[in-house]
Amino acid sequence: MTQITLSQLDSQLTERLQQRASQNGRTIEDEIAVILASVLTPESPQNATLGLATAIQQHFAGIEDFEIPEILREPMRTPPNFENHNDRS
């Protein structure tokens, strides 16, 4: 494993790293390694960002006999026409 030394690291960043490492039960070095791995490891197609509809579909795929009811809506109204207005200056 390669050793990397960081110098002149902002003290607030160091504190946040220490807090994050503590929350995750890791040392600062391990936390930095996890952060770097998550940023630098290429995503597999399974982990690629999904569209919202696909993510919702996959989340509820195991639920049988469940349908989201269609919401009935009124027809769209005609948009206003501003071409024939009088200037009241």
For each residue, the residues with C-beta under 8 A, 3 or more apart:
1:
2:
3:
4:
5:
6: 9
7:
8:
9: 6 13 14
10: 13 14
11: 14 15
12: 15 16
13: 9 10 16 17
14: 9 10 11 17 18 28
15: 11 12 18 19
16: 12 13 19 20
17: 13 14 20 21 28 31 32
18: 14 15 21 22 28
19: 15 16 22 23
20: 16 17 23 24 31
21: 17 18 24 26 27 28 30 31
22: 18 19 25
23: 19 20
24: 20 21 31 34
25: 22
26: 21 30 31 34
27: 21 30 31
28: 14 17 18 21 31 32
29: 32 33
30: 21 26 27 33 34
31: 17 20 21 24 26 27 28 34 35
32: 17 28 29 35 36
33: 29 30 36 37
34: 24 26 30 31 37 38
35: 31 32 38 39
36: 32 33 39 40
37: 33 34 40 41
38: 34 35 41
39: 35 36
40: 36 37
41: 37 38
42:
43: 47 48
44: 47 48
45: 48
46:
47: 43 44
48: 43 44 45
49:
50: 54 55 58
51: 54 55
52: 55 56
53: 56 57
54: 50 51 57 58
55: 50 51 52 58 59
56: 52 53 59 60
57: 53 54 60 61
58: 50 54 55 61
59: 55 56
60: 56 57 63 66
61: 57 58
62:
63: 60 66
64:
65:
66: 60 63
67:
68:
69:
70:
71:
72:
73:
74:
75:
76:
77:
78:
79:
80:
81: 84
82: 85
83:
84: 81
85: 82
86:
87:
88:
89:
